[in-house]
């Protein structure tokens, strides 16, 4: 495989998060904490955040009837988050994604959404993985 020597199209600040599907939240938590030694925080009734020696985390979400939808559409809830600067940077990133969609075999580019200041959109890559491009959020 040839190495790409050009600068990346997106100016990303950091990898924000990734998401894992879990059948049983409690059993998975035991494995993460007791076997792997990861720091685990329960973030909701159906999700946990895990990390190790980093501010970046992976989110674990228990599969439920709510997310088991026909086809692969439910996978939009399970993505890797990539942070850019502000909302304008998110819009610019989407413009670049649309412009280069065919070059990289991107399957789909979702519309931008604003959820209480978290501005983002999803890219479905050639393999069916979802990437959430989102604005940085100030830390409290």
Phi, psi and omega in degrees: 000132180285142178277135177280125184253359178274162177291148179295153179289323181263139178263082184277146178270320179189161172281118186277310185196167171224168183227138176244144172270139179227141176278327185220104185304314183295316180294319179295320180300317178301316179298313182297315183282309189278324182268309183274339180074028180276152173281127184235132177231127177284122185256342175196182179296337184238013184213154174225160172243136180233147177203169177208115175054036184200159172276341178285147181224163172247135180261133175254128182237128178285128177292138181218177177299333182295319183263354178274087180254166180295149180068207182257007184304325181298337181295344176301335179284348182241107187214173173255128183265132178235128186261135170245188184294269185242188183300324177296324177294325176296314180299318178296319179299321179294319177301317178295321179298316179296316182299324186251015183307309183291325180302320185254007178067029180295130182284318186204147175232116183282164174291158176286137175237153177236111179247092179054045178095344175274103181264129184202169169210162181250143171244129172260116185282180184298338180264000181088009175277149180252135179239125179260117175264123187218161179281154175296146176247132179297143176275140183293000000 
